[in-house]
Amino acid sequence: MIGTRIAGGLLTVGLVATVTGCASTAEPATSKASVAAAKPITAEAPVATAVPKPPSETLTPLITQALPNIKGKTFTSAVLTLPPAAHPAPHRHGSAFVYAYVLEGTVRSQVAGEPVRTFHQGENWVEQPGAHHQLTENPSQTEPAKLLVVFVSNTGEELKVDDPSS
């Protein structure tokens, strides 16, 4: 039993030494080129930390239907869920006409050329085709927000295209 504990302890010490990158202080002299090519990871090396990504929206389609009386146009309705503190990227909805109705919570929104507006449950707005949606956010840190969103778009067109990253 004691032998097992000692062996387990030695295994743990060996594992810790390997993981932390303990290196001998008596290293042979090497050229700058070989040092640059073989940079050992040591306990002093900077460690990358994960930056938490802000929560993003979820678009859940309810119905998508080609409009029978308007060739090349499609009607899509969906529920957009914004978790607390969600701040989706600026985007466009192509050539779609967009109608949004707040089902739950609060949403701040801004379309290019218009002021920032805050919409509460029961309020709604429209976005014209080609509009640049510069701001969408759920200002609440604790409550989700939900929207009913209706798109009348060109058949096959993406409903949301995020701005390219700067």
Secondary structure, DSSP 8 states (H G I E B T S, - for coil): -HHHHHHHHHHHHHHHHHHHT---S------HHHHHH-----TTS------------EEEEEEEEE-TTSTTEEEEEEEEEE-TT-----EE-TT-EEEEEEEESEEEEEETTS--EEEETT-EEEE-TT-EEEEEE---SS--EEEEEEEEEETT--S-EE----
